[in-house]
């Protein structure tokens, strides 16, 4: 692979990591907007699902659509749906697609939909399955449970009567909002868990549990969290816009996407600054609804009247440039260390960002960095950080960003350019550049003793180093 191709790969990876780690007021997202041109003829999206085959299903006010990667294909009354107004989608543990509509329940047979009688008429709001394959339906008259009865059929019965909202099922646990409070269903037993744990009385329209086990509840104006292992709900409403369509979507990494009338907010447990995805950051519409993170980690956002939105992959969400605080627009290397800091090597030097996303240190040749072009970054087992630069050199830092020492031509590094550095399992530092391949004789930590063994690498000019000096292998 050419040097230029390697650098393009490094720059792309750097952009990905920057998106995930740094938040700046100037960041903007690039979205693709799906609508009538792609076959999505209804632009008010109510629900999203990715099935086992990888298809994205989109439920709208006027039909169900399946996206095959190129076009959206329409399903409506003629394809067997009881109603074209789609409220929710779910896939059973056996891989069958089920659809909750304004006119009832339907299942996908592989060619068309078949209506399923649950013993009640009227609108279904939500559908979900527990870990035992039981189906839970949020009906206008209460919660209906479908017990598997063999051959893909179910026996339906009402277990919680009355008007309710926010049905959420995970594992064997079922939560829902009713009468201004939050409740949990276990078998046929219902227990109030909201107000006894500090949750204020409100209309809780959405409930979710994130990947860390924290429970979240959302109303039109509030967001509350019950951290795992804690007895009281915490108010997380600060900075969360109001909504007319409460939706919560937990991702696989402990984050929670919150829909609102002013875009999407990404939050997580603890004192973490929310990440806003809204009109100020490139979103073409404000009012958002359902959210889906597909298996390829692409984010899909359903809107009210704006169709379906998808950022062009994580690496293309934001443009972060020199005028936004980066040392240079050319990013060559990046490292997220075990302390949560982000080390960014550019053509203008090295920038170190703390876990809070703020710039902690900047290093250039003017204040001690071996060279201004930071091409490679590696972390040693003891926590020290090594930065390879052009002009050729390797600078060693403590984890707190303090410069310890710099290795250059005086230490035997005669190559004009070091392009990459890595540590092996023995803690020895390897460096590759235009002048050959190098390896330290000892673990490059502040307190090591030289190793007198000779290292050779056939067919390449080789060098080796002690704790303080690089030497030719012939020496």
N, C-alpha and C positions, 0 to 999 in steps of 0.2 A: 504494500500500500504506500502511495506517495505521501511525502510530508504534508502537502496541502490537504490531502484527503483525511489524514489523521487529525489535522488541526480543525477541519470542518466538523468532524465527529466530536472532538473535545468541546468546541464552541457550542454545539447543539446540547450536549450533556450539561454544560455550564448553565445554559439558559433554562433548562428544565429545573435544575437545582435551585436557581435563583427564584423561580416562580414559587416553589414550595417553601422557601425559607425567608424571603425578604418581602416586606410590604412597604411600598412608597406611595405617596400621595399622587404621583404622576403616572402610576401604572395604568395601562389600558389593555382591554381584552379584545381579541379579534374573533368575531362570531360568524358562523354560517347560519343563515336564516332559511328554514325550510317552509315552503308554502305551496301555493297553487301550481307554481312552475314545476315542482317535483311531484305533484299529484296529491298533496295534502290540501284538499279543497275546503276543509273547515279549519279555521285558524284559532278556535277556542279549545285548548287542550285541557282535558280533565284528568287523565291518568297515563302512565307510561309503564312499560314492562319489556324486558328482554327475555325471550324464551330460551330453552336449552339449545335450540338450533342456532341461536344468535340473532334471530329477527327482532327488530324493535317494533312493538305494537303501541299504537297511539290511539287512545280513546278521546273522542270529541263530542260536542253537542249534537253533531249530525253525522255519526258514523264511526266505525272502527277502521284503522289503517294499519297496514303492515309494511314496514320498510325493509327492502331487500339489499340495501346498500346503494341503490341507484334511484328507485322510484317507490312511491307509496301506492299500495293497492287497497281499494275500498271494499269494505264489507258492511252491509246494511240489512234492511228487512228482507230483501230478496235472497240474501245468503243465510237466512234462518235466525237472525237476531230478533228477540222480542220487541226491541225498540232501538232506534238509531242513536238515542242519547245514552252514551256510555259513561258510567259512573266510576267503575273500578275494574281492575284486571288482577288475576292471580294464576299461578301455575301450581298444580297439585304436586305432591311428592313423587307421583308417577309420571309427571311431565305433561299432564293434560291442561290446556288453557281454558280458564273459566272467565266469564264476563258478567259483571253486574250492571244491569241497565235500568232505565226508568220503568221499563215494563216487565222486569223479572230477570231470571237467571238463564244463562246459556253456556254450553260447553262446545269446544272445538273438536270435530271428528277427524280432522286432517284434510277435509275437503270443504265442509260447510259447518255452520253452527246449528245445534239442536237445542230448543228450549227445554228447560227442566222445571217441573212442577215442584214447588216447595210447600204447597198447601196454603199459601198466602198470595194475595194480589197486592199490587202497589210497588213503589219504587224501592230499589236496593241502593244503598249508599256506598257500601264497602264489602270486600270479600278477602278472606285470608285463610291460611291453613296452619295448624299447629304441628308439632313434631311427630304426632301419632297419625297424621293424615285426616284429622277432623276438620271440617269446613266451618268457618264462622262467617255469618252474614249480618251486616248492619242493615236492618229493614226499618222502614218508617215506623213500625210498631214495636221494635225491640231487636234483641240479638237472637238469631236463629242458628242452631248448631246442626250440621249435617254429619251423622255418624256413618262411616263406611259400611255398606251392606253387601259387598261383594260384586264382582263383575262391573266395577266402576260406578255403581249406584250408591245412593245415600238415603238414609232415613232422617227427615228433618223434624225439629221440634223447637219451640221457643223456650229459651232459658232465662232471659231477662226481658220482661215486658216494659213498654213505655218508650218515650222519645229519648234518644241518646245521640252521642257523637264521638268521633275520634277513635273508633275501634282499632286496636293495635294488638297483634298476636306475634309472640316470639317464643319459640320452644314450646313449653307447656303453659306459659303465662299469657293472660288476656287482660288488657286494660281498656277502659272506655270512660267518657265523661257523661255524667247524668245529674240533673238537678243542680248544676253549678259546682259539682264536686268531681273528684277522680276516684274511680272504683277499679277493683281487681276481681276477676272471675276465676275461680278454681273449682273445676267440676261443675256442680250446680250451686256452689256457695259463692255469695257476693260479699265483698268487704270494702268498706270505704277507706281509702289510703291517702286521700288528698288533704282535707282540712285537719285531720288529726296530726298530720306531719307538717303543718305550717303553710299549706297551699291555700291561697285566698279563694273565696267563692267567685266563680266566673264561668263563662261558657267555654269549656275546654274542648276545642274542635280538633286538635291533633295531639297524639301521644306517640312517643318513640323511645327506644332504648338504644344507645350508641354502642360501639364495639367494645368500649371499656366497662359496660354495665351500668352507666349512668342513665337515669330515667328523666325524660324531658316532657313538658306539657306546654302547649301553645294555645292562647286565645287570640282574639282580634288585636289586643293591645299589649299582651304580656307573654313572657317566656320564662319558665321556671325549670330548675334542675334539681333532681334528688340524686346527689352523688352516691355511687356505690358504697355501701357500708355505713352511710350516714342516716340519721333519723329525721332530718328536717330538710325541706325544700329550700333552695336558694333562688333569689330573684336575679335572673339574668336578662332583664328587660332593657337595661341601659344600652342605647345605641341600636336597638332592634326596631325597625319601622313597623307601623301598623299594617294590618292585612284584612282583606275581605274574603280571603280563601286560605285558611290556615293549612299549611303543609310542612311536614318535617321529614327529612331524608337522611338517615345515618349512613356514612360511608364505611369502608372496611378498615379505616385507619384511626378511628376514634373521633372523627369530625362529624359535625351535624350541619346540614344545609337547611336554612330556614327561608321559606318563601315569604314575600311581602308585596305590598303595593308599590314598593320602591326598589324592586330588584331582589337579589338573593344575598343572604348573609351566611358565611361559613363561620361557625363557632365550635369550640370544644370545651371540655370540662376544665375547670381552674380559671385563673385570671389570665385569659388569653385575649388579645385584641382581635375583634372580629375582622374578617376579610370581606369587603363589600364588592359585589358584582352587580353594578347598576348602570344607569344611563351616564353617570359621570365617568365611568370606566369602560365605555364602549357598548353597553347593552342597548340594542335598538328599541326596546320597549321596557316599561316599568313593571306592570302588573304580572307577577309570576305565579305559577301554580305547582304542578307536579315536577319532581326532579328525579333523574335516574343517572347513576354512575354505572356504565356498562362494564363488561368483563375486561375490556381493553383500557379501562380507566378514563374513558371519554365521558364528559359531563353533558347531559341532555336536559334542557329546561323548557317546560311547557308554559305557554303564556296565554293570557286572555285577549284574543284578537290579534296577536302577533305571530301566531304559528309556533313552530318548534325551533329552538336555538341550540347550537352546539359550538363551544369554543374549538378552534382548530388544533386540538391536542394541547397537552399541558405546555409544551415548549414554545407555543406561539401565542400564549395568552397575553403576555405583556411585553412592552418595549421599554427597556431600562437602559438609559444612555448616560453619557458623561454629564449632560446638563441636569440629570436627576441625581447625581452624586457618585456615579461610577468613575474610577480614575481614568479609564479610557474605554472607548467603544469596542475595542478588540479584546475579548475575553479568551484566555488561553488555558486556564486551569482553575479548578475549584475543588474544595475539600470541606466537608461537614464533619468537624471533629467530634470526639466523644464527649466533649463538654457542651455541645450544642452550638458552637460558634461556626460561622461560615468564612472560609478563607478564599478570596477571589484574586486570581492572578491575571493581570491585564498587560497591555503594551505600555501602560503608564505606571506600573508598580503593583504593589500588593495592598489589598484592602481586607480588613478583618472586621466582621460584623458579629456582635454579641447575640445571645439567644433571643433577645428582645427585638432583633432586626435592625438595631441602630449601629452606625459606624463606631467602632471602638478604637481602631488604629489604622494608620496609613503609612506604608513604607515605600520609599523610592531610593534611587542611588544617592540622592542628596542627604538622606539621613541614615544611610548604612546598608541598604539592600545591595546585594552583589551586582545587580543590574536592573534596569527598569522593566524589561520584558520578562514576566514571571511565567515560565512555560510549564513547570511541573510542581506539584505540592504533594508531600507524603507525611504521614503521621507515624512516629516511632512508638514502640511498645510502652515506653515510659511517658508518653504524652507530648514530647517535643515535636515541633513541626519543622520540616525541611522544605526549602523553596529553591528550585533550580531556575536560574535566570540566564538571560543574554544581555550584555556580554557574559561569558561563561563564569559561573560561580554557583555555590550552594550556600544559602544562608540558613542558619539554625536558630529557631525561636523557642522560647518557653511557651507553654500553652496560653499564658496570660498575654501574649503578644510582645514580650520583651525579646529583643535581639540578643543572642548569646555570642555568636561568632559567625564568620564567613570564610568558606573555603574557596580558593581561587587558584591561579597559576602558581602562586608561591607554595601551595600545598600539593602541587603536582597535577592539577587538573588542567591539562594542556589543550583540551578540545576547545574550539572556538564557540561551540554552542551545545548546551545540554538540553535535550528535548523532553526527556521523561525520567522520573525517579520513582523507585518502588522499594519497599522493604520485603525481604524474604522471611520465612518462618523462623530463622535463627536470629532475626533482628538486624541483619546486615543490609546496608543501603546499596542499591544498584542504581547506576546512572548510565544512560545511553545518549550519545550525541554524535555530532559529525566527525569527531575524532576517535570514535570507538566506544567500547563498553567498559565500564568501571564498576568496581565493587569494593566496599570497605572491608578491611580485614577484621574489624571489630564491630560490635554493636555501637552505632553512633549515638551515644548518650554522653552526658557531661562527665561521667566517671566510669571510664573503661580502661582496660590495659591492652596494649597492642598484642595482636596474635601474630606469631612469627611464621605461620604456615604460608606456603607459596600457593597462589591461585593463578591458574592459567585458563584462557579461553581461546582455543584454537581458531585460527583464521581471522581473528580480529586483533587490532592493537589493544593491549590490555593494560590496565592500571589497577593498583590496589592502594588502600589507605590505612593508616593507623588511626588512632583517635584524633590526630591533629594533622596528618599529612598523607597525601596520595603519592604513591611510588610506582615505578614501572615494575612489572612482575619479574623482569630479569634481575632486578636489584635484590 
